Amino acid sequence: MTRTAPLRPGSASGVRSVGPLAALLCEWLPRQRWFAGKDRPLTDLRMLSMTELYPGCLHLLVHADQSGLPTPGGTPPAGDCYQLLLGVQEHLSPRLGRALIGRVEQGPLAGLTVHDALQDPRSAQLLLERMRHPGALGPLCFESDPSVSLPPGLAPRLLEAEQSNTSLVYGDAFILKIFRRVQPGVNPDLEVPVALAGQGCGRVPAPVAWFRTTHPQEATLGVLQPFLPDASDGWTLALRALARGEDFTAEAEELGRATADVHLALAAALPAGPDAEDGRTAAAMTERLEAAARHVPALRPFVPGLTTAFGALAVCDAGPPAQRIHGDLHLGQVLRAGRDWFVIDFEGEPSRPLAERRSAHSPVRDIAGMLRSFDYAARQRRPWRPEWARRCREAYCAGYAARAGWDPRKKHALLRAYETDRAVYEVLYEARNRPDWLPVPMAAIERLAVRGG
């Protein structure tokens, strides 16, 4: 790059507050996989902060306002804050064609080409250099575990499978997750692994470096952790077993033990406290169900039957006490390296408010998420394999019980309520993002509403 011109951070409302760059971003943002509001138009874009990370790379936090229907829970969408790293140069290399955002025609960046810097290996390497040297850069703060040495010159590669975030792997030694949708506060994907490392829990890779912002509010922006190059995620392993007609119960049982190990460590590392929330209440579950039914007509005939699952919470055994949990546990959030299972991605459901994701919930919620994931896997090939899913579910619960000291299968009403709540979430997600997958959670909805489990 031969010249740059800094953007001036703006605080005024309206698309023009980001200047001539706004039109380019308004077209580019909704096309990104990690953009959360694809079902609502982008109506306003405001600059929250801008920092020059290094010559030719700008770090931006922008607020995207969107009109549309309320989210589950009845609250109108207020918009989201997104983290962008933009490369700015006169001419874009042909190898970065996929990263192109556009050419700015007016203002301080007139005549310069803007691209997604995270797709540029040079920019990715310079970002790691920032992580290697802790310190502040404007509102950005780079921090690290002093006991871990980060070597220089690690070659970066962008992971293509990410959806809600962007991840870079450095030299098959470390992985940097960059949170695209940013919420004020400490992200649980930093808070929880740090706490578990303090407990000596080896089931979760411990963060070695991270960065955050202090403006406009304190928020976590990215976390660097050890990468497990020879590991496979649980989803891939489950589908492989299904394709080969192989049993998966031994792996499922060990995964149940691993889940219990993490839950026990979480309970010790992050005590819930006397004022902790007790997880999903029947009223909150019912409210989410009714909101989802307004969005997905196919769900409406099952609302009465599903509501009974939530009503049963008032009279059933309360189950284990509320505690910090994973919050979005499924086969894609676990890795198997050798014979060991590891749990990753403690961010929780990105659509939930951060305060809710950091509060205490019943561990049954995590268990229900994994049980639903076995069902998802079994339905990826025809003919469907419900018996395969049933055996995996049984083995997973048995493994969990062996380690945790209590059996999820003996908490039938509690487990049914949480499975139902998860299936309702899946219906809404698939209807909005992957309509072809909608029959998968709808099959569970029918089972849970008609047969009760």
C-alpha positions, 0 to 999 in steps of 0.5 A: 500500500502506498498511501492511507487516510484515516477514517474519523470515528463517528457517533452521529446516527444514520448511514452517512455517519460511516461516510462514503464507506457506508454504501459498500459495507451496507451491501457487503455485511448482509452477505456474510455468513456471520451476519445475524440479521439476514431476515431483516433489512439493514436500515442504518449503519453507525461507526462506534470506533476505528483504530489503525492496527497497522498501516493499511489495516483498520479495526472497526466496530460498527452498529447495524440497525435493522427493522423487522419483527421481534425476536423470540421473547417479544423484544424488537431488534435493536441492531447489532455491533459487528467487528470488522478488520478492513484492508485499505490499499490502492490496488488489490492483489488478484489472489484476494479477489474473494476478500474484495468489499469495494472501491471508495469513491469519495472522502479520505479513502477516495480511490482506495480499495477496501477488503476483508483483511482476515482473508489476507495472510499478511494481515493475519500474520501482523494481527498475530504479532499484535497478540505476541506483544501485549499492550494497548492500541487506542481502545484495543487491549492485547493481553496474554498468558505470560507462561506461554511463548508465542513463536513468530512467523507462524503461517496463517490459514482461514477456516472456511467452516465458521459461521457466527465467527471467523477463525484463523489457524497459525502453523497448526499450533494455535487457533484465533477466534474473532468474534464478529458479533460483539456484545458488551462484557466478557465473552464466556468463550474467554471467561470459561476456559480461563476458569477451567484452566485454573481448575486443572480441567484438561478437557478444554484448551486454555486461552494463551492470548486475547484482545478486547476493547474499552470503547464504546464499552468493554467487550471481548474481541478475540481469543487465541487457544492451542489448536489440535491438528489431529482432532476431528469434531464429533459431528464429522465422526458421527456422520462417518460412523453412520456412513460406514454402518458402525456403532458409535456408543463407545464414543458417545459414552466417553463423551458423556463422561467428558461432559460431566467432567466439564460440568463438575469443573465449572461448578467448582470454578464459577460458583453460581452464588445464592442469587443465580438464576435457576435456568429455564423456567416454564414461563420463559420456555412457553414465551419462546415457544409462542414467539417461535410459533408466530414466525413458523406456522408449521409449529402452531398445531403442536403448541398445546402439546409442547406447553404440557412439557413446560408445565410439568416443570412445576411439579417434577423433581428440580434436578441438579442445581443451576450452575455455569454450563456450556450453553450450546453443546452439540457434536460440532462443539466437541473434538476427539484427539486420540481417545480423548474428548475436548469441549470447545466454543463456550460462547453459547447461543449467539442469539441470546443476550450475553448476560443470559449466556453468562448466568447459571442454568441447569446442566440438563440444558447441555445434555438436551443439546447433545441428545438433540445432536445425535438425532440430527446426525441420525437424520442426515442419511436415508433411511433415517436411523432412529435406533442409532440415535437412541443407542447413542443417547442411552450411552451418552447418559450412562457415561454422564451418570457414571461420572456425575453421580446422577442419571439424566434418564431418571429426570424424564420430565426435566429432560423432556422440557429442555429437549423441547426448548432446544427443538423449538430453538432449532425450528426457528433457526432452520426456518430462518437460515436453512429451510431445507433442514426444517423437517429434522427438528419438526420430527422431534417436535411431533415426537415431543408433543404427541408422545411426550419424549 
